[in-house]
Amino acid sequence: MVFLMRHFRSERALRGWSIALLVANMAIVVTGGLVRVTGSGLGCPTWPRCTHESFVPEGQAGIGEFIEFGNRLITFVLVVVALGMMAAAQYHRDETGQRRPGMRTLSVLVLIGIVVQAVVGGVVVLSQLLPSWVAVHLWVSLVLIALAVQLVRRAHKLRPKVFPTLPVFLVRGIFVLMWVIVLLGTLTTGAGPHAGDPDVARNGLNFLFMAKIHAWAVWGMVGATVLAVILIRSRAAIALLVAELAQGLFGYLQVFDAGNGQPLLPMQVLVPAHLLLLTVVVALSTNLMLSVRRRTRIPVVDEPTPKARAAA
């Protein structure tokens, strides 16, 4: 019982598991970026085995084989953390003996998503790193991050604040625009030079053209977030704005380095940093959207007139 209370039933355990789940889902995106920039995407050329003869690396494909296999192992860490989150959501009780609303459902969805993510990762390898499947692989991770943010907020009892309609719609628009930017970013990546393996075909789009469209959308999101900071004046909006500016900086550095013979920073630094900031932007965008709501209209019940009361 002491073990159960310490690791699952206490308020501290519930919050700890939710944060661990968020961090783990962010981490696997970054390690996926390391796989890509080191050209290790096909270090394990098949799935679910690493090679056609073995589930584990045999060292025949060099260091890339171990980098790709290491990324696969992180999935098992995610599963363990997700199971811990499910147990905490199941066994935790508040002062009134009630479970935290919605947390069991969210934790189950995250676990299912992790399994789906593993299967999609296998399809990515079997398709020889087809850009469209690589994009789906990233999208699933980002959706899991958004779900994990909701778990963190519920574990910490963070409730949305009431705002007028305009700021609330603005924040929702920022959230939608964020996903549009993710789509444009994956198309840009699919056209770029870092495919995860030197022999993988790209999507055929013009890299610089897609990078410009992607950048315009990012500046649109930055402008909308500045307006949200003015209207809402919350730390959630300010944190998102800072993350967007940092993300944009690393994005511009990537484009500059892709067309310059003397890069300012190696891609082994830029790409993982860009992906880390992407996970931060997704998490903060989700947090901002969940931190605001419109005032709930309470239906007005007409009071009966004295004549009506007399008739009754």
C-alpha positions as CSV (number, residue, x, y, z in Angstrom):
1,M,0.0,0.0,0.0
2,V,2.9,2.4,0.8
3,F,4.4,1.7,-2.7
4,L,1.0,2.3,-4.3
5,M,0.5,5.6,-2.5
6,R,4.0,6.8,-3.2
7,H,4.1,5.9,-6.9
8,F,0.5,6.1,-8.1
9,R,-2.1,7.4,-5.6
10,S,-0.6,10.6,-4.3
11,E,-1.1,14.0,-5.9
12,R,2.7,14.3,-6.4
13,A,2.8,11.0,-8.3
14,L,-0.1,12.0,-10.6
15,R,1.7,15.2,-11.5
16,G,5.0,13.5,-11.8
17,W,3.7,10.9,-14.2
18,S,2.0,13.5,-16.4
19,I,5.1,15.6,-16.7
20,A,7.2,12.5,-17.4
21,L,4.8,11.5,-20.2
22,L,5.0,15.0,-21.8
23,V,8.8,15.1,-21.6
24,A,9.2,11.5,-23.0
25,N,7.0,12.3,-26.0
26,M,9.0,15.5,-26.7
27,A,12.3,13.6,-26.3
28,I,11.5,11.0,-29.0
29,V,10.9,13.8,-31.5
30,V,14.4,15.1,-30.8
31,T,16.0,11.7,-31.1
32,G,14.2,11.2,-34.3
33,G,15.9,14.4,-35.6
34,L,19.3,12.9,-34.6
35,V,18.5,9.8,-36.6
36,R,17.7,12.0,-39.6
37,V,20.8,14.3,-39.6
38,T,23.2,11.5,-39.0
39,G,21.8,9.6,-42.0
40,S,20.8,6.7,-39.8
41,G,17.2,6.4,-40.9
42,L,17.8,3.0,-42.6
43,G,20.5,2.0,-40.1
44,C,18.1,-0.8,-39.3
45,P,16.9,-1.6,-42.8
46,T,13.7,-3.5,-41.9
47,W,11.0,-3.7,-39.2
48,P,10.2,-5.0,-36.6
49,R,13.6,-6.7,-36.8
50,C,16.7,-4.5,-37.0
51,T,18.1,-6.6,-39.8
52,H,16.6,-9.5,-41.7
53,E,18.3,-12.0,-39.4
54,S,18.2,-10.2,-36.0
55,F,16.1,-8.0,-33.8
56,V,19.2,-6.2,-32.4
57,P,22.0,-4.5,-34.3
58,E,24.9,-6.7,-35.5
59,G,27.3,-3.8,-36.3
60,Q,27.4,-4.5,-40.1
61,A,25.9,-1.1,-41.0
62,G,28.1,1.0,-38.7
63,I,27.1,3.4,-36.0
64,G,23.9,4.3,-37.9
65,E,22.5,0.9,-37.0
66,F,22.9,1.6,-33.3
67,I,21.5,5.1,-33.5
68,E,18.4,3.9,-35.3
69,F,18.0,1.0,-32.9
70,G,18.4,3.3,-29.9
71,N,15.6,5.5,-31.1
72,R,13.4,2.4,-31.4
73,L,14.2,1.5,-27.8
74,I,12.8,4.8,-26.6
75,T,9.3,3.6,-27.6
76,F,9.5,1.0,-24.8
77,V,10.3,3.8,-22.4
78,L,7.2,5.7,-23.6
79,V,5.1,2.6,-23.1
80,V,6.3,2.2,-19.5
81,V,5.7,5.9,-18.7
82,A,2.2,5.7,-20.3
83,L,1.3,2.7,-18.2
84,G,2.5,4.5,-15.1
85,M,0.3,7.4,-16.1
86,M,-2.7,5.1,-16.6
87,A,-2.1,3.6,-13.2
88,A,-1.9,7.0,-11.5
89,A,-5.1,8.1,-13.2
90,Q,-6.8,4.9,-12.1
91,Y,-5.7,4.9,-8.5
92,H,-5.5,8.6,-7.6
93,R,-8.3,10.0,-5.5
94,D,-8.8,13.6,-4.4
95,E,-10.0,14.7,-0.9
96,T,-13.6,13.6,-1.8
97,G,-12.5,10.2,-3.0
98,Q,-13.1,11.0,-6.6
99,R,-10.8,10.4,-9.6
100,R,-9.6,13.4,-11.6
101,P,-12.1,13.7,-14.5
102,G,-11.0,12.6,-18.0
103,M,-7.5,11.5,-17.1
104,R,-8.1,7.8,-17.5
105,T,-9.5,8.4,-21.0
106,L,-6.6,10.7,-22.0
107,S,-4.0,8.3,-20.7
108,V,-5.5,5.4,-22.6
109,L,-5.5,7.5,-25.8
110,V,-1.8,8.3,-25.3
111,L,-0.9,4.7,-24.9
112,I,-2.9,3.7,-28.0
113,G,-1.1,6.6,-29.8
114,I,2.3,5.3,-28.8
115,V,1.5,1.9,-30.2
116,V,0.2,3.5,-33.5
117,Q,3.4,5.6,-33.5
118,A,5.6,2.5,-33.4
119,V,3.7,0.9,-36.3
120,V,3.9,4.1,-38.3
121,G,7.7,4.1,-37.6
122,G,7.9,0.6,-39.0
123,V,6.0,1.7,-42.1
124,V,8.5,4.6,-42.5
125,V,11.4,2.1,-42.6
126,L,9.6,-0.3,-44.9
127,S,8.7,2.5,-47.3
128,Q,12.4,3.5,-47.4
129,L,11.8,6.8,-45.6
130,L,9.0,8.1,-47.9
131,P,8.6,11.8,-47.0
132,S,4.8,11.5,-46.6
133,W,5.1,8.7,-44.0
134,V,7.9,10.6,-42.2
135,A,5.5,13.5,-41.9
136,V,2.8,11.2,-40.5
137,H,5.3,9.9,-38.0
138,L,6.0,13.4,-36.8
139,W,2.4,14.3,-36.7
140,V,1.5,11.4,-34.4
141,S,4.2,12.5,-31.9
142,L,2.9,16.0,-31.9
143,V,-0.7,15.0,-31.3
144,L,0.6,12.9,-28.4
145,I,2.3,15.9,-27.0
146,A,-0.9,17.9,-27.2
147,L,-2.7,15.1,-25.3
148,A,0.0,15.0,-22.7
149,V,-0.3,18.8,-22.1
150,Q,-4.0,18.2,-21.3
151,L,-3.0,15.5,-18.8
152,V,-0.5,17.9,-17.1
153,R,-3.1,20.6,-16.8
154,R,-5.6,18.3,-15.3
155,A,-3.1,16.8,-12.9
156,H,-2.2,20.3,-11.7
157,K,-5.8,21.4,-11.6
158,L,-5.2,24.3,-14.0
159,R,-8.5,25.8,-15.0
160,P,-9.2,28.1,-18.0
161,K,-9.8,31.7,-17.3
162,V,-12.8,33.5,-18.8
163,F,-12.2,36.0,-21.6
164,P,-14.4,37.8,-24.1
165,T,-15.1,36.1,-27.4
166,L,-12.4,37.9,-29.5
167,P,-9.4,36.7,-27.5
168,V,-10.7,33.2,-27.2
169,F,-11.2,32.9,-31.0
170,L,-7.8,34.4,-31.5
171,V,-6.2,31.8,-29.4
172,R,-8.1,29.0,-31.1
173,G,-6.9,30.5,-34.4
174,I,-3.3,30.4,-33.3
175,F,-3.8,26.7,-32.4
176,V,-5.1,25.9,-35.8
177,L,-2.4,27.9,-37.5
178,M,0.2,26.0,-35.6
179,W,-1.0,22.8,-37.1
180,V,-1.0,24.4,-40.6
181,I,2.6,25.5,-40.0
182,V,3.5,21.9,-38.9
183,L,2.1,20.7,-42.3
184,L,4.1,23.3,-44.2
185,G,7.2,22.4,-42.2
186,T,6.9,18.7,-43.0
187,L,6.5,19.5,-46.7
188,T,9.6,21.8,-46.5
189,T,11.6,19.0,-44.8
190,G,10.5,16.5,-47.4
191,A,11.9,18.8,-50.1
192,G,15.1,19.5,-48.1
193,P,18.5,17.8,-48.2
194,H,18.4,15.9,-44.9
195,A,16.3,12.8,-45.6
196,G,17.7,10.4,-43.0
197,D,19.6,8.5,-45.7
198,P,21.6,9.8,-48.6
199,D,19.8,7.6,-51.2
200,V,16.2,8.5,-50.2
201,A,14.1,10.4,-52.8
202,R,12.6,13.7,-51.8
203,N,9.0,14.9,-52.5
204,G,9.9,17.0,-55.6
205,L,8.9,20.4,-54.2
206,N,11.2,23.4,-54.4
207,F,12.9,23.6,-51.0
208,L,13.5,27.4,-50.9
209,F,9.9,28.1,-52.1
210,M,8.4,25.9,-49.5
211,A,10.7,27.4,-46.8
212,K,9.4,30.9,-47.7
213,I,5.7,29.8,-47.5
214,H,6.5,28.1,-44.2
215,A,8.2,31.3,-42.9
216,W,5.3,33.5,-43.9
217,A,2.9,31.3,-42.0
218,V,5.2,31.4,-39.0
219,W,5.3,35.2,-39.1
220,G,1.5,35.2,-39.2
221,M,1.4,33.1,-36.1
222,V,4.0,35.4,-34.4
223,G,1.8,38.4,-35.2
224,A,-1.3,36.7,-33.9
225,T,0.5,35.7,-30.7
226,V,1.7,39.3,-30.1
227,L,-2.0,40.4,-30.3
228,A,-2.9,37.6,-27.9
229,V,-0.2,38.9,-25.5
230,I,-1.8,42.3,-25.6
231,L,-5.3,41.1,-25.2
232,I,-4.8,38.3,-22.7
233,R,-1.6,39.4,-20.8
234,S,-0.9,35.9,-19.6
235,R,2.4,34.1,-19.1
236,A,1.1,31.3,-21.3
237,A,0.9,33.8,-24.3
238,I,4.3,35.3,-23.5
239,A,6.0,31.9,-23.2
240,L,4.6,30.9,-26.6
241,L,5.8,34.1,-28.3
242,V,9.3,33.6,-27.0
243,A,9.3,30.0,-28.2
244,E,8.0,31.0,-31.6
245,L,10.8,33.6,-32.0
246,A,13.5,31.1,-31.0
247,Q,12.0,28.5,-33.3
248,G,12.0,30.9,-36.2
249,L,15.6,31.8,-35.6
250,F,16.7,28.2,-35.9
251,G,14.5,27.7,-38.9
252,Y,16.2,30.6,-40.7
253,L,19.6,29.3,-39.8
254,Q,18.7,25.9,-41.4
255,V,17.7,27.6,-44.6
256,F,20.8,29.7,-44.6
257,D,23.1,26.8,-43.9
258,A,21.4,24.7,-46.6
259,G,22.3,27.2,-49.3
260,N,25.7,28.3,-47.9
261,G,29.0,26.4,-48.2
262,Q,30.1,27.6,-44.8
263,P,27.3,26.9,-42.3
264,L,27.1,28.9,-39.1
265,L,26.1,25.8,-37.1
266,P,26.2,22.1,-38.0
267,M,22.9,20.5,-39.0
268,Q,23.5,17.9,-36.2
269,V,22.9,20.9,-33.9
270,L,20.3,22.9,-35.8
271,V,17.8,20.2,-36.7
272,P,17.5,18.6,-33.2
273,A,17.2,22.2,-31.7
274,H,14.6,23.1,-34.3
275,L,12.6,19.9,-33.5
276,L,12.9,20.5,-29.7
277,L,11.5,24.0,-30.1
278,L,8.8,22.6,-32.3
279,T,7.7,20.3,-29.5
280,V,7.8,23.3,-27.1
281,V,5.7,25.4,-29.5
282,V,3.1,22.6,-29.8
283,A,3.0,22.2,-26.1
284,L,2.7,25.9,-25.4
285,S,0.1,26.4,-28.1
286,T,-2.0,23.7,-26.6
287,N,-1.6,25.1,-23.2
288,L,-2.6,28.6,-24.3
289,M,-5.7,27.3,-26.0
290,L,-6.7,25.3,-22.9
291,S,-6.1,28.3,-20.6
292,V,-8.9,30.4,-22.0
293,R,-12.6,30.0,-22.4
294,R,-15.7,32.1,-23.1
295,R,-18.2,32.9,-20.4
296,T,-20.8,30.2,-20.2
297,R,-24.3,31.6,-20.7
298,I,-26.6,30.7,-17.9
299,P,-30.2,30.3,-19.2
300,V,-32.5,32.9,-17.6
301,V,-35.6,31.4,-16.0
302,D,-38.6,33.8,-16.1
303,E,-40.1,34.4,-12.7
304,P,-43.8,33.7,-12.6
305,T,-46.0,36.8,-12.2
306,P,-48.2,37.2,-9.2
307,K,-51.2,36.4,-11.3
308,A,-49.6,33.2,-12.6
309,R,-48.7,32.2,-9.0
310,A,-52.3,32.8,-7.9
311,A,-53.6,30.7,-10.8
312,A,-51.3,27.9,-9.8
